[in-house]
């Protein structure tokens, strides 16, 4: 009897030891995964930093050209011819590799979330997306670098995962790490990059995905800082936390953002159909938004590009309300036409820009009505507008709050969270879907 009890006790202890080992193993970070993720981050950060640097220099040259164009209007003729050539080249790149079309984020989502094949021709996508993105965004189009950057980072992760000779799960984690590295280098926002991968791209959080993405994002951001420095992407010298009495203005802004998010999603999901209805040839579609930027550039060159310069200008420029409202209308229409063309470009930064403009317009209207409180509330409305519109449209509110906080170095999260939460609820009640899911329709997550 004593021997039987001893055997039972040993079996129980063995089961406890096995369970304890499994628990520890489940919560132990793979150093091999972290090492590969750091390498993905370094290489992805280098690729995306080069992409971002070329776009910035290209936009500077284009804006300089527009400032001097009124004295040399004859230069419009070769510029139009150049747009047509660029459009034909972009169409050729898309025809040879359809995966480079558009933002790229929906395709990365499909591969990470569901039964779509994880593997893809990463090298072909990488160099064609890089060149196509430079040609499509560089001339001043109302498009963002972040979508292409995320896809470029995912390509780096896919390329390195082919060298690991390991499991599908390990390769998936490296592709997710590459996506995080791309966003971190594009915006100098490593924490938001990890949240975006968990909240939007991958659709759920796991320890391995979180740590691989975090390692890659930190390494990528370190590379980007060597190129672009430590300064935040957006600079607001007069940014100060709002008082409790000013949350009424923030609530009004949140309602406007929720409605604006629905209007944005409704139009962007139908933007490509406009080209079909107007029978625009495929080779000419990329030229349409580039040609539309010409009168905009002649009017106000700061409006060109994804919106970095415009957002920075809004913080302390003192633009009159009708001018800001005009900026909002022009950016809304042209950015939709740009994405509908199918060019290799993103909507991430244009959404942030539209949110900033909604905040500026709201501040101007409330100021004229005497409801805005102190004049310095306007920069807060601009910053909260960025967070609120993106958080609602993407249905990634945590990412939106942290992203804008990182990009502005504004440490008071309450006003951003307040606006983003209300805008999200309104967009959800109106039936809005996450924009990247709606654009690409990723499959459900596998158990």
Protein Blocks (a to p, Z undefined) as FASTA:
>chain_A
ZZmmmmmmmmmmmmmmmmmmmmmmmmpccfklmmmmmmmmmmmmmmmmmmmmmmmmmmmm
mmmmmmmmmmmmmlmmmmmmmmmmmmmmmmmmmmmmmmlgcjllmmmmmmmmmmbdfbdc
fklmmmmmmmmmmmmmmnopacdfklmmmmmmmmmmmmmmmmnopafklmmmmmmmmmmm
mmmmmnopaklmmmmmmmmmnopacfklmmmmmmmmmmmmmmmmmmnojbdfbdcfkbcc
ddfklmmmmmmmmmmmmmmmmmmmmmmmmmmmmmmmnopafklmmmmmmmmmmmmmmmom
mlgcjklmmmmmmmmnopafklmmmmmmmmmmmmmmmmmnopacdfklmmmmmmmmmmmm
mmmmmmmnopnopaklmmmmmmmmmmmmmmmmnopmklmmmmmmmmnopabfklmmmmmm
mmmmmmmmnopacfklmmnopacddZZ
